[in-house]
Amino acid sequence: MERHCPVEATVDIIGGKYKSLVLYKLITGTLRFSQLRRAIPCATPKMLTQQLRELERDGLVRREVFPVVPPRVEYSLTDFGRSMEPVLKAMSAWGKGYLLKQEAEGKSPQEKSV
């Protein structure tokens, strides 16, 4: 796919349903699959697995399998994935401001402003 816009390229890579959440949770360090599931409870195991595979394919996430029984799998950010940290932190700051604004206006975050 040919991309002409830098924002489009970014959204293509991190715009999956839970990709930005996965990346944001991994900023703090390496997590096992079960820890990611607890951190993102709205993601089904199948969807989380799919998002992790795509992030790994795109070079943002590293998957490490340990040869133990039962198998242990850990996920961490690659250097390329870590380069997303300022973007993710800016998204978090913006989201906090948005939620505070919605709360001050007496709206739930799901209500759309017209």
N, CA, C and O atoms as CSV, one atom per row, in Angstrom:
chain,resi,resn,atom,element,x,y,z
A,1,MET,N,N,0.840,-1.174,0.000
A,1,MET,CA,C,0.000,0.000,0.000
A,1,MET,C,C,0.886,1.239,0.000
A,1,MET,O,O,1.790,1.379,0.824
A,2,GLU,N,N,0.609,2.123,-0.930
A,2,GLU,CA,C,1.374,3.361,-1.018
A,2,GLU,C,C,0.736,4.416,-0.121
A,2,GLU,O,O,-0.470,4.658,-0.179
A,3,ARG,N,N,1.567,5.034,0.704
A,3,ARG,CA,C,1.076,6.065,1.621
A,3,ARG,C,C,1.703,7.398,1.228
A,3,ARG,O,O,2.896,7.481,0.934
A,4,HIS,N,N,0.872,8.440,1.231
A,4,HIS,CA,C,1.359,9.767,0.880
A,4,HIS,C,C,1.351,10.718,2.065
A,4,HIS,O,O,1.968,11.782,2.012
A,5,CYS,N,N,0.659,10.345,3.130
A,5,CYS,CA,C,0.504,11.230,4.273
A,5,CYS,C,C,1.120,10.570,5.511
A,5,CYS,O,O,0.816,9.411,5.791
A,6,PRO,N,N,1.976,11.274,6.260
A,6,PRO,CA,C,2.591,10.697,7.451
A,6,PRO,C,C,1.569,10.273,8.516
A,6,PRO,O,O,1.765,9.273,9.207
A,7,VAL,N,N,0.482,11.040,8.641
A,7,VAL,CA,C,-0.552,10.673,9.618
A,7,VAL,C,C,-1.217,9.366,9.197
A,7,VAL,O,O,-1.494,8.508,10.035
A,8,GLU,N,N,-1.471,9.218,7.911
A,8,GLU,CA,C,-2.067,7.984,7.394
A,8,GLU,C,C,-1.151,6.793,7.683
A,8,GLU,O,O,-1.625,5.727,8.074
A,9,ALA,N,N,0.139,6.969,7.496
A,9,ALA,CA,C,1.097,5.895,7.761
A,9,ALA,C,C,1.061,5.497,9.231
A,9,ALA,O,O,1.085,4.311,9.558
A,10,THR,N,N,1.005,6.493,10.118
A,10,THR,CA,C,0.966,6.218,11.556
A,10,THR,C,C,-0.304,5.480,11.924
A,10,THR,O,O,-0.265,4.488,12.652
A,11,VAL,N,N,-1.433,5.965,11.421
A,11,VAL,CA,C,-2.721,5.339,11.742
A,11,VAL,C,C,-2.783,3.918,11.186
A,11,VAL,O,O,-3.341,3.026,11.824
A,12,ASP,N,N,-2.216,3.707,10.006
A,12,ASP,CA,C,-2.187,2.355,9.438
A,12,ASP,C,C,-1.456,1.379,10.357
A,12,ASP,O,O,-1.846,0.217,10.467
A,13,ILE,N,N,-0.405,1.845,11.012
A,13,ILE,CA,C,0.407,0.962,11.842
A,13,ILE,C,C,-0.169,0.791,13.249
A,13,ILE,O,O,-0.173,-0.322,13.774
A,14,ILE,N,N,-0.655,1.866,13.870
A,14,ILE,CA,C,-1.121,1.748,15.260
A,14,ILE,C,C,-2.631,1.911,15.396
A,14,ILE,O,O,-3.148,1.982,16.511
A,15,GLY,N,N,-3.344,1.970,14.271
A,15,GLY,CA,C,-4.773,2.240,14.319
A,15,GLY,C,C,-5.660,1.034,14.549
A,15,GLY,O,O,-6.883,1.169,14.504
A,16,GLY,N,N,-5.100,-0.130,14.790
A,16,GLY,CA,C,-5.926,-1.297,15.077
A,16,GLY,C,C,-6.714,-1.100,16.359
A,16,GLY,O,O,-6.407,-0.214,17.156
A,17,LYS,N,N,-7.717,-1.920,16.552
A,17,LYS,CA,C,-8.635,-1.741,17.665
A,17,LYS,C,C,-7.942,-1.586,19.017
A,17,LYS,O,O,-8.360,-0.752,19.820
A,18,TYR,N,N,-6.895,-2.365,19.291
A,18,TYR,CA,C,-6.218,-2.301,20.589
A,18,TYR,C,C,-4.719,-2.046,20.487
A,18,TYR,O,O,-4.018,-2.101,21.497
A,19,LYS,N,N,-4.219,-1.769,19.297
A,19,LYS,CA,C,-2.767,-1.624,19.116
A,19,LYS,C,C,-2.177,-0.506,19.970
A,19,LYS,O,O,-1.156,-0.703,20.629
A,20,SER,N,N,-2.805,0.653,19.963
A,20,SER,CA,C,-2.246,1.755,20.741
A,20,SER,C,C,-2.284,1.449,22.232
A,20,SER,O,O,-1.387,1.858,22.970
A,21,LEU,N,N,-3.315,0.733,22.686
A,21,LEU,CA,C,-3.379,0.340,24.099
A,21,LEU,C,C,-2.262,-0.640,24.443
A,21,LEU,O,O,-1.623,-0.520,25.488
A,22,VAL,N,N,-2.032,-1.600,23.568
A,22,VAL,CA,C,-0.953,-2.569,23.791
A,22,VAL,C,C,0.377,-1.840,23.883
A,22,VAL,O,O,1.154,-2.074,24.809
A,23,LEU,N,N,0.642,-0.960,22.932
A,23,LEU,CA,C,1.902,-0.220,22.938
A,23,LEU,C,C,2.030,0.623,24.203
A,23,LEU,O,O,3.099,0.675,24.811
A,24,TYR,N,N,0.949,1.278,24.597
A,24,TYR,CA,C,0.983,2.126,25.795
A,24,TYR,C,C,1.270,1.296,27.044
A,24,TYR,O,O,2.041,1.720,27.905
A,25,LYS,N,N,0.658,0.121,27.147
A,25,LYS,CA,C,0.896,-0.742,28.311
A,25,LYS,C,C,2.332,-1.262,28.333
A,25,LYS,O,O,2.897,-1.472,29.406
A,26,LEU,N,N,2.923,-1.469,27.161
A,26,LEU,CA,C,4.294,-1.995,27.098
A,26,LEU,C,C,5.362,-0.936,27.348
A,26,LEU,O,O,6.539,-1.272,27.477
A,27,ILE,N,N,4.974,0.335,27.419
A,27,ILE,CA,C,5.954,1.392,27.725
A,27,ILE,C,C,6.608,1.116,29.077
A,27,ILE,O,O,7.795,1.382,29.265
A,28,THR,N,N,5.829,0.583,30.016
A,28,THR,CA,C,6.343,0.352,31.368
A,28,THR,C,C,7.293,-0.837,31.441
A,28,THR,O,O,8.024,-0.988,32.420
A,29,GLY,N,N,7.288,-1.682,30.413
A,29,GLY,CA,C,8.202,-2.823,30.415
A,29,GLY,C,C,7.567,-4.065,29.826
A,29,GLY,O,O,6.449,-4.033,29.314
A,30,THR,N,N,8.294,-5.144,29.909
A,30,THR,CA,C,7.882,-6.424,29.356
A,30,THR,C,C,6.671,-6.974,30.103
A,30,THR,O,O,6.594,-6.903,31.330
A,31,LEU,N,N,5.728,-7.524,29.337
A,31,LEU,CA,C,4.535,-8.128,29.933
A,31,LEU,C,C,4.257,-9.472,29.286
A,31,LEU,O,O,4.536,-9.681,28.105
A,32,ARG,N,N,3.707,-10.374,30.074
A,32,ARG,CA,C,3.241,-11.652,29.543
A,32,ARG,C,C,1.863,-11.451,28.930
A,32,ARG,O,O,1.194,-10.450,29.183
A,33,PHE,N,N,1.452,-12.420,28.118
A,33,PHE,CA,C,0.155,-12.342,27.466
A,33,PHE,C,C,-0.961,-12.188,28.502
A,33,PHE,O,O,-1.869,-11.376,28.321
A,34,SER,N,N,-0.893,-12.964,29.581
A,34,SER,CA,C,-1.946,-12.893,30.604
A,34,SER,C,C,-1.988,-11.511,31.267
A,34,SER,O,O,-3.065,-11.035,31.627
A,35,GLN,N,N,-0.847,-10.875,31.428
A,35,GLN,CA,C,-0.809,-9.529,32.007
A,35,GLN,C,C,-1.441,-8.512,31.051
A,35,GLN,O,O,-2.149,-7.602,31.482
A,36,LEU,N,N,-1.182,-8.673,29.767
A,36,LEU,CA,C,-1.806,-7.804,28.781
A,36,LEU,C,C,-3.320,-8.012,28.753
A,36,LEU,O,O,-4.078,-7.052,28.614
A,37,ARG,N,N,-3.751,-9.243,28.882
A,37,ARG,CA,C,-5.200,-9.526,28.913
A,37,ARG,C,C,-5.860,-8.834,30.092
A,37,ARG,O,O,-6.950,-8.280,29.956
A,38,ARG,N,N,-5.209,-8.862,31.245
A,38,ARG,CA,C,-5.764,-8.181,32.429
A,38,ARG,C,C,-5.734,-6.661,32.254
A,38,ARG,O,O,-6.640,-5.961,32.707
A,39,ALA,N,N,-4.698,-6.160,31.601
A,39,ALA,CA,C,-4.553,-4.721,31.414
A,39,ALA,C,C,-5.530,-4.168,30.367
A,39,ALA,O,O,-5.877,-2.987,30.392
A,40,ILE,N,N,-5.966,-5.041,29.449
A,40,ILE,CA,C,-6.899,-4.635,28.388
A,40,ILE,C,C,-8.066,-5.624,28.392
A,40,ILE,O,O,-8.196,-6.426,27.467
A,41,PRO,N,N,-8.913,-5.576,29.420
A,41,PRO,CA,C,-9.964,-6.585,29.584
A,41,PRO,C,C,-11.014,-6.599,28.475
A,41,PRO,O,O,-11.681,-7.616,28.282
A,42,CYS,N,N,-11.176,-5.501,27.747
A,42,CYS,CA,C,-12.188,-5.463,26.692
A,42,CYS,C,C,-11.746,-6.237,25.440
A,42,CYS,O,O,-12.576,-6.536,24.581
A,43,ALA,N,N,-10.474,-6.557,25.328
A,43,ALA,CA,C,-9.958,-7.301,24.173
A,43,ALA,C,C,-10.125,-8.795,24.402
A,43,ALA,O,O,-9.724,-9.322,25.440
A,44,THR,N,N,-10.718,-9.471,23.432
A,44,THR,CA,C,-10.808,-10.931,23.523
A,44,THR,C,C,-9.409,-11.502,23.299
A,44,THR,O,O,-8.575,-10.849,22.670
A,45,PRO,N,N,-9.137,-12.702,23.799
A,45,PRO,CA,C,-7.822,-13.306,23.558
A,45,PRO,C,C,-7.477,-13.389,22.065
A,45,PRO,O,O,-6.332,-13.158,21.675
A,46,LYS,N,N,-8.466,-13.717,21.239
A,46,LYS,CA,C,-8.233,-13.829,19.802
A,46,LYS,C,C,-7.839,-12.475,19.204
A,46,LYS,O,O,-6.895,-12.391,18.418
A,47,MET,N,N,-8.558,-11.425,19.577
A,47,MET,CA,C,-8.270,-10.096,19.045
A,47,MET,C,C,-6.915,-9.590,19.547
A,47,MET,O,O,-6.150,-8.996,18.788
A,48,LEU,N,N,-6.627,-9.825,20.820
A,48,LEU,CA,C,-5.344,-9.401,21.379
A,48,LEU,C,C,-4.196,-10.109,20.664
A,48,LEU,O,O,-3.188,-9.483,20.336
A,49,THR,N,N,-4.345,-11.396,20.425
A,49,THR,CA,C,-3.330,-12.163,19.708
A,49,THR,C,C,-3.122,-11.592,18.307
A,49,THR,O,O,-1.986,-11.432,17.860
A,50,GLN,N,N,-4.207,-11.291,17.625
A,50,GLN,CA,C,-4.118,-10.729,16.274
A,50,GLN,C,C,-3.396,-9.384,16.286
A,50,GLN,O,O,-2.531,-9.136,15.445
A,51,GLN,N,N,-3.744,-8.521,17.225
A,51,GLN,CA,C,-3.114,-7.211,17.304
A,51,GLN,C,C,-1.625,-7.333,17.622
A,51,GLN,O,O,-0.805,-6.621,17.044
A,52,LEU,N,N,-1.278,-8.233,18.537
A,52,LEU,CA,C,0.124,-8.461,18.880
A,52,LEU,C,C,0.915,-8.976,17.675
A,52,LEU,O,O,2.045,-8.549,17.442
A,53,ARG,N,N,0.326,-9.882,16.924
A,53,ARG,CA,C,1.009,-10.419,15.731
A,53,ARG,C,C,1.275,-9.321,14.707
A,53,ARG,O,O,2.349,-9.268,14.108
A,54,GLU,N,N,0.286,-8.442,14.510
A,54,GLU,CA,C,0.466,-7.348,13.560
A,54,GLU,C,C,1.534,-6.365,14.044
A,54,GLU,O,O,2.339,-5.881,13.247
A,55,LEU,N,N,1.544,-6.071,15.340
A,55,LEU,CA,C,2.570,-5.182,15.885
A,55,LEU,C,C,3.958,-5.808,15.770
A,55,LEU,O,O,4.942,-5.113,15.518
A,56,GLU,N,N,4.026,-7.116,15.955
A,56,GLU,CA,C,5.300,-7.829,15.794
A,56,GLU,C,C,5.735,-7.795,14.328
A,56,GLU,O,O,6.899,-7.534,14.022
A,57,ARG,N,N,4.803,-8.057,13.443
A,57,ARG,CA,C,5.094,-8.033,11.999
A,57,ARG,C,C,5.606,-6.665,11.555
A,57,ARG,O,O,6.492,-6.575,10.705
A,58,ASP,N,N,5.046,-5.602,12.132
A,58,ASP,CA,C,5.440,-4.239,11.761
A,58,ASP,C,C,6.672,-3.747,12.510
A,58,ASP,O,O,7.103,-2.611,12.313
A,59,GLY,N,N,7.243,-4.591,13.369
A,59,GLY,CA,C,8.507,-4.274,14.022
A,59,GLY,C,C,8.406,-3.411,15.269
A,59,GLY,O,O,9.415,-2.868,15.719
A,60,LEU,N,N,7.205,-3.271,15.844
A,60,LEU,CA,C,7.041,-2.453,17.039
A,60,LEU,C,C,7.141,-3.266,18.325
A,60,LEU,O,O,7.542,-2.749,19.367
A,61,VAL,N,N,6.775,-4.540,18.243
A,61,VAL,CA,C,6.735,-5.407,19.427
A,61,VAL,C,C,7.617,-6.623,19.198
A,61,VAL,O,O,7.672,-7.172,18.098
A,62,ARG,N,N,8.299,-7.028,20.245
A,62,ARG,CA,C,9.137,-8.233,20.238
A,62,ARG,C,C,8.418,-9.304,21.046
A,62,ARG,O,O,7.958,-9.051,22.159
A,63,ARG,N,N,8.328,-10.484,20.486
A,63,ARG,CA,C,7.707,-11.635,21.162
A,63,ARG,C,C,8.812,-12.624,21.486
A,63,ARG,O,O,9.573,-13.033,20.610
A,64,GLU,N,N,8.891,-13.003,22.755
A,64,GLU,CA,C,9.916,-13.966,23.175
A,64,GLU,C,C,9.231,-15.156,23.829
A,64,GLU,O,O,8.465,-15.006,24.781
A,65,VAL,N,N,9.523,-16.342,23.300
A,65,VAL,CA,C,8.950,-17.581,23.827
A,65,VAL,C,C,10.032,-18.305,24.606
A,65,VAL,O,O,11.138,-18.516,24.108
A,66,PHE,N,N,9.704,-18.683,25.835
A,66,PHE,CA,C,10.645,-19.408,26.683
A,66,PHE,C,C,10.285,-20.888,26.667
A,66,PHE,O,O,9.123,-21.248,26.858
A,67,PRO,N,N,11.284,-21.752,26.439
A,67,PRO,CA,C,11.023,-23.197,26.319
A,67,PRO,C,C,10.814,-23.867,27.680
A,67,PRO,O,O,11.643,-24.656,28.134
A,68,VAL,N,N,9.705,-23.540,28.311
A,68,VAL,CA,C,9.352,-24.148,29.585
A,68,VAL,C,C,7.939,-24.718,29.448
A,68,VAL,O,O,7.227,-24.410,28.493
A,69,VAL,N,N,7.549,-25.540,30.397
A,69,VAL,CA,C,6.203,-26.115,30.389
A,69,VAL,C,C,5.455,-25.573,31.584
A,69,VAL,O,O,5.919,-25.759,32.709
A,70,PRO,N,N,4.322,-24.912,31.408
A,70,PRO,CA,C,3.756,-24.505,30.109
A,70,PRO,C,C,4.586,-23.381,29.499
A,70,PRO,O,O,5.315,-22.685,30.206
A,71,PRO,N,N,4.471,-23.204,28.166
A,71,PRO,CA,C,5.267,-22.176,27.499
A,71,PRO,C,C,4.992,-20.790,28.074
A,71,PRO,O,O,3.855,-20.448,28.398
A,72,ARG,N,N,6.044,-20.013,28.192
A,72,ARG,CA,C,5.911,-18.636,28.680
A,72,ARG,C,C,6.259,-17.706,27.521
A,72,ARG,O,O,7.303,-17.846,26.883
A,73,VAL,N,N,5.367,-16.759,27.265
A,73,VAL,CA,C,5.563,-15.807,26.177
A,73,VAL,C,C,5.554,-14.408,26.768
A,73,VAL,O,O,4.663,-14.055,27.540
A,74,GLU,N,N,6.555,-13.612,26.400
A,74,GLU,CA,C,6.646,-12.243,26.881
A,74,GLU,C,C,6.713,-11.285,25.693
A,74,GLU,O,O,7.282,-11.594,24.646
A,75,TYR,N,N,6.120,-10.128,25.891
A,75,TYR,CA,C,6.097,-9.097,24.859
A,75,TYR,C,C,6.775,-7.843,25.382
A,75,TYR,O,O,6.615,-7.468,26.543
A,76,SER,N,N,7.538,-7.198,24.501
A,76,SER,CA,C,8.199,-5.947,24.858
A,76,SER,C,C,8.267,-5.078,23.615
A,76,SER,O,O,8.068,-5.555,22.497
A,77,LEU,N,N,8.548,-3.803,23.819
A,77,LEU,CA,C,8.707,-2.890,22.693
A,77,LEU,C,C,10.094,-3.039,22.093
A,77,LEU,O,O,11.079,-3.213,22.810
A,78,THR,N,N,10.158,-2.970,20.787
A,78,THR,CA,C,11.445,-2.882,20.108
A,78,THR,C,C,11.900,-1.422,20.205
A,78,THR,O,O,11.159,-0.574,20.701
A,79,ASP,N,N,13.092,-1.132,19.741
A,79,ASP,CA,C,13.542,0.264,19.708
A,79,ASP,C,C,12.592,1.097,18.840
A,79,ASP,O,O,12.270,2.237,19.178
A,80,PHE,N,N,12.155,0.525,17.738
A,80,PHE,CA,C,11.206,1.209,16.854
A,80,PHE,C,C,9.880,1.439,17.590
A,80,PHE,O,O,9.289,2.513,17.482
A,81,GLY,N,N,9.417,0.442,18.328
A,81,GLY,CA,C,8.196,0.591,19.111
A,81,GLY,C,C,8.348,1.643,20.196
A,81,GLY,O,O,7.422,2.409,20.466
A,82,ARG,N,N,9.510,1.677,20.812
A,82,ARG,CA,C,9.768,2.667,21.870
A,82,ARG,C,C,9.748,4.090,21.305
A,82,ARG,O,O,9.472,5.043,22.034
A,83,SER,N,N,10.036,4.234,20.019
A,83,SER,CA,C,9.991,5.563,19.404
A,83,SER,C,C,8.568,6.122,19.375
A,83,SER,O,O,8.382,7.315,19.137
A,84,MET,N,N,7.573,5.284,19.611
A,84,MET,CA,C,6.171,5.723,19.675
A,84,MET,C,C,5.812,6.309,21.037
A,84,MET,O,O,4.733,6.881,21.191
A,85,GLU,N,N,6.693,6.177,22.027
A,85,GLU,CA,C,6.381,6.606,23.394
A,85,GLU,C,C,5.902,8.060,23.481
A,85,GLU,O,O,4.876,8.308,24.114
A,86,PRO,N,N,6.593,9.028,22.875
A,86,PRO,CA,C,6.094,10.403,22.989
A,86,PRO,C,C,4.710,10.581,22.363
A,86,PRO,O,O,3.893,11.347,22.873
A,87,VAL,N,N,4.447,9.886,21.277
A,87,VAL,CA,C,3.141,9.969,20.620
A,87,VAL,C,C,2.060,9.405,21.538
A,87,VAL,O,O,1.002,10.013,21.701
A,88,LEU,N,N,2.323,8.247,22.136
A,88,LEU,CA,C,1.358,7.607,23.024
A,88,LEU,C,C,1.122,8.425,24.289
A,88,LEU,O,O,-0.006,8.525,24.771
A,89,LYS,N,N,2.189,9.007,24.820
A,89,LYS,CA,C,2.021,9.844,26.015
A,89,LYS,C,C,1.239,11.111,25.681
A,89,LYS,O,O,0.450,11.583,26.500
A,90,ALA,N,N,1.449,11.665,24.493
A,90,ALA,CA,C,0.671,12.833,24.071
A,90,ALA,C,C,-0.803,12.452,23.896
A,90,ALA,O,O,-1.689,13.226,24.258
A,91,MET,N,N,-1.066,11.276,23.349
A,91,MET,CA,C,-2.446,10.802,23.219
A,91,MET,C,C,-3.087,10.635,24.595
A,91,MET,O,O,-4.255,10.978,24.783
A,92,SER,N,N,-2.335,10.115,25.544
A,92,SER,CA,C,-2.843,9.933,26.905
A,92,SER,C,C,-3.172,11.282,27.542
A,92,SER,O,O,-4.228,11.442,28.153
A,93,ALA,N,N,-2.279,12.241,27.400
A,93,ALA,CA,C,-2.512,13.570,27.978
A,93,ALA,C,C,-3.743,14.224,27.347
A,93,ALA,O,O,-4.569,14.808,28.049
A,94,TRP,N,N,-3.861,14.126,26.037
A,94,TRP,CA,C,-5.014,14.697,25.351
A,94,TRP,C,C,-6.301,14.016,25.833
A,94,TRP,O,O,-7.304,14.678,26.097
A,95,GLY,N,N,-6.255,12.680,25.941
A,95,GLY,CA,C,-7.425,11.926,26.392
A,95,GLY,C,C,-7.843,12.293,27.806
A,95,GLY,O,O,-9.036,12.376,28.095
A,96,LYS,N,N,-6.877,12.514,28.691
A,96,LYS,CA,C,-7.208,12.929,30.062
A,96,LYS,C,C,-7.929,14.270,30.051
A,96,LYS,O,O,-8.923,14.454,30.754
A,97,GLY,N,N,-7.426,15.203,29.253
A,97,GLY,CA,C,-8.073,16.505,29.138
A,97,GLY,C,C,-9.481,16.390,28.585
A,97,GLY,O,O,-10.403,17.052,29.062
A,98,TYR,N,N,-9.637,15.554,27.587
A,98,TYR,CA,C,-10.954,15.334,26.989
A,98,TYR,C,C,-11.930,14.761,28.011
A,98,TYR,O,O,-13.063,15.229,28.125
A,99,LEU,N,N,-11.490,13.749,28.753
A,99,LEU,CA,C,-12.365,13.132,29.760
A,99,LEU,C,C,-12.747,14.135,30.849
A,99,LEU,O,O,-13.892,14.156,31.301
A,100,LEU,N,N,-11.792,14.962,31.268
A,100,LEU,CA,C,-12.102,15.999,32.268
A,100,LEU,C,C,-13.115,16.999,31.723
A,100,LEU,O,O,-14.021,17.419,32.442
A,101,LYS,N,N,-12.968,17.377,30.470
A,101,LYS,CA,C,-13.911,18.304,29.834
A,101,LYS,C,C,-15.305,17.688,29.787
A,101,LYS,O,O,-16.295,18.346,30.108
A,102,GLN,N,N,-15.374,16.425,29.386
A,102,GLN,CA,C,-16.669,15.740,29.319
A,102,GLN,C,C,-17.316,15.654,30.702
A,102,GLN,O,O,-18.520,15.858,30.854
A,103,GLU,N,N,-16.496,15.351,31.700
A,103,GLU,CA,C,-16.994,15.257,33.075
A,103,GLU,C,C,-17.513,16.618,33.549
A,103,GLU,O,O,-18.567,16.692,34.180
A,104,ALA,N,N,-16.783,17.685,33.250
A,104,ALA,CA,C,-17.176,19.035,33.659
A,104,ALA,C,C,-18.488,19.454,32.991
A,104,ALA,O,O,-19.270,20.220,33.553
A,105,GLU,N,N,-18.710,18.937,31.783
A,105,GLU,CA,C,-19.938,19.267,31.044
A,105,GLU,C,C,-21.085,18.319,31.407
A,105,GLU,O,O,-22.194,18.444,30.890
A,106,GLY,N,N,-20.801,17.373,32.301
A,106,GLY,CA,C,-21.829,16.425,32.717
A,106,GLY,C,C,-22.163,15.368,31.693
A,106,GLY,O,O,-23.252,14.795,31.718
A,107,LYS,N,N,-21.225,15.103,30.781
A,107,LYS,CA,C,-21.436,14.099,29.744
A,107,LYS,C,C,-20.606,12.862,30.036
A,107,LYS,O,O,-19.528,12.940,30.626
A,108,SER,N,N,-21.126,11.728,29.615
A,108,SER,CA,C,-20.294,10.529,29.690
A,108,SER,C,C,-19.370,10.555,28.480
A,108,SER,O,O,-19.721,11.158,27.465
A,109,PRO,N,N,-18.195,9.916,28.552
A,109,PRO,CA,C,-17.246,9.947,27.420
A,109,PRO,C,C,-17.833,9.388,26.138
A,109,PRO,O,O,-17.365,9.735,25.054
A,110,GLN,N,N,-18.855,8.522,26.226
A,110,GLN,CA,C,-19.432,7.916,25.026
A,110,GLN,C,C,-20.387,8.875,24.298
A,110,GLN,O,O,-20.627,8.706,23.102
A,111,GLU,N,N,-20.937,9.881,25.004
A,111,GLU,CA,C,-21.834,10.814,24.363
A,111,GLU,C,C,-21.058,11.671,23.381
A,111,GLU,O,O,-19.952,12.123,23.677
A,112,LYS,N,N,-21.631,11.890,22.233
A,112,LYS,CA,C,-20.969,12.687,21.202
A,112,LYS,C,C,-21.394,14.139,21.315
A,112,LYS,O,O,-22.577,14.432,21.489
A,113,SER,N,N,-20.449,15.037,21.220
A,113,SER,CA,C,-20.749,16.462,21.184
A,113,SER,C,C,-21.206,16.812,19.766
A,113,SER,O,O,-20.662,16.294,18.791
A,114,VAL,N,N,-22.180,17.670,19.657
A,114,VAL,CA,C,-22.666,18.067,18.338
A,114,VAL,C,C,-22.077,19.401,17.951
A,114,VAL,O,O,-22.365,19.912,16.869
